[in-house]
Amino acid sequence: MKLKLSLLSILVCGIGFAQNTVSEEEFNNIEEKVIEWRRDFHEHPELSNQEFNTAEKIASHLKSLGIETKTGIAKTGVVGILKGDNPGKTIALRADIDALPVTENNDLKFKSEVKSEFLGTKTGVMHACGHDTHIAILMGVAQILSENKDKINGTVKFIFQPAEEGPPPGEEGGAKLMIKEGVLENPDVDAIFGLHINAATPVGTIKYKPEGTMAAVERFVINVKGKQAHGSAPWSGVDPILISAKIIDGLQTIISRNADLTESASVITVGKITSGVRFNIIPETAEMIGTVRTLDPKNKELIINRMTDMVSTIAKAYGGEATIDFQNNTAITFNDPALTKQMLPTLKNVAGAGNVNLMKATTGGEDFSFFQEKVPGFYFFLGGMPKGAEPTRHHTPDFIIDESGLLLGVKTMTQLTFDYLNQK
């Protein structure tokens, strides 16, 4: 009899942990709440490191579920700890909670009318990247799991992270600060999972990629110094605008002539250049701000070294001086290959094998990557594009998500938790 029970247990574990699957009724009962939460967060967005009301709503929900709740982590972050009825590993589930300085342009009934100031400029505030859906999904997962503690072998940490889009200049924030303040400790996290809704992926589908999935992001600032002169006599000065143009041109040769693009994509973009005050004055200085995106550590090192050498050398060749400073915004979003392989059956069981698709890497960035540097992590994309519709773009005023895709997010994160914690 004992042998038969043992064999039965093995068979049950081998077919996707069916004994721990939450009923469809439980999921369906929470869908309306998840959509309601999402709409509330969408209507009342808050910028990075300013998510005070957002955090209060999250914390209130977690406490109502009897989940141990910590607030004020990395300024406005919230962490919930749910201990299952049985001992085991610790898994972390993460959602980002900040919005963007974007003025919404659509006719949603819950459209954001919030106004704020960003870097001295008045702007609207909008969840233009779907973080409102991430919050609502994880709140739904927390409720489902709290009602099924008896089926959990181990501990679940719910990480609601502020400032994924980057803290304001001069401030710390985001995943880096959460890690610094010990979010992956007490208890120590064994693995972390996250998702991102995607407006170009059809509802009902999931995209994933093992290893490098999103790019490391470096912000750079180049300061060029020349010599001021009258615009009619350029020979009497050193033109920092001309030097800047030559530097921009030179930087692109690193991508076209030095980076091995057959191995992985790389990008150098100068997004802002500031110089001068008047049409007939050659200014003394210029400033350029831009970004480097890489998907391979070796390429990243090569590009940064070449940029550092090139900037000063080009400026010197034209009689000026230039310096470049880098700020690391995100690491490579690297899905642990073994963990990805281990959890892929869960994605297929929940969404259907035909709805789970391998994707190419993207040059967008995600500070979830900093968690993955510390513990094995798996990050995937959830479909949010209405079937048959044209996709909208993230970080734009027209960004829109089909809410019918949220329930799949709740189901997937819930089952990933059960399957990871309860396997032998």
Stockholm file with secondary structure:
# STOCKHOLM 1.0

chainA/1-424         MKLKLSLLSILVCGIGFAQNTVSEEEFNNIEEKVIEWRRDFHEHPELSNQEFNTAEKIASHLKSLGIETKTGIAKTGVVGILKGDNPGKTIALRADIDALPVTENNDLKFKSEVKSEFLGTKTGVMHACGHDTHIAILMGVAQILSENKDKINGTVKFIFQPAEEGPPPGEEGGAKLMIKEGVLENPDVDAIFGLHINAATPVGTIKYKPEGTMAAVERFVINVKGKQAHGSAPWSGVDPILISAKIIDGLQTIISRNADLTESASVITVGKITSGVRFNIIPETAEMIGTVRTLDPKNKELIINRMTDMVSTIAKAYGGEATIDFQNNTAITFNDPALTKQMLPTLKNVAGAGNVNLMKATTGGEDFSFFQEKVPGFYFFLGGMPKGAEPTRHHTPDFIIDESGLLLGVKTMTQLTFDYLNQK
#=GR chainA/1-424 SS CHHHHHHHHHHHHHTTCGGGCCCHHHHHHHHHHHHHHHHHHHHSCCCTTCCHHHHHHHHHHHHHTTCEEEEEETTTEEEEEEECSEEEEEEEEEEECCCBSCCCCSCCTTCCCCEEEETTEEEECBCCSSHHHHHHHHHHHHHHHHTTGGGCEEEEEEEEESCTTCCCTTCCCHHHHHHHTTTTTTTTCSEEEEEEEEEEEETTCEEECSEEEECEEEEEEEEEECBCEETTCGGGSBCHHHHHHHHHHHHHHIIIIISCTTTCCEEEEEEEEEECSSTTEECSEEEEEEEEEESSHHHHHHHHHHHHHHHHHHHHHTTCEEEEEEEEEECCEEECHHHHHHHHHHHHHHHCGGGEEECCCBSCCCTHHHHHHHSCEEEEEEEEECTTSCCCCTTSTTCCCCGGGHHHHHHHHHHHHHHHHHCC
#=GC SS_cons         CHHHHHHHHHHHHHTTCGGGCCCHHHHHHHHHHHHHHHHHHHHSCCCTTCCHHHHHHHHHHHHHTTCEEEEEETTTEEEEEEECSEEEEEEEEEEECCCBSCCCCSCCTTCCCCEEEETTEEEECBCCSSHHHHHHHHHHHHHHHHTTGGGCEEEEEEEEESCTTCCCTTCCCHHHHHHHTTTTTTTTCSEEEEEEEEEEEETTCEEECSEEEECEEEEEEEEEECBCEETTCGGGSBCHHHHHHHHHHHHHHIIIIISCTTTCCEEEEEEEEEECSSTTEECSEEEEEEEEEESSHHHHHHHHHHHHHHHHHHHHHTTCEEEEEEEEEECCEEECHHHHHHHHHHHHHHHCGGGEEECCCBSCCCTHHHHHHHSCEEEEEEEEECTTSCCCCTTSTTCCCCGGGHHHHHHHHHHHHHHHHHCC
//
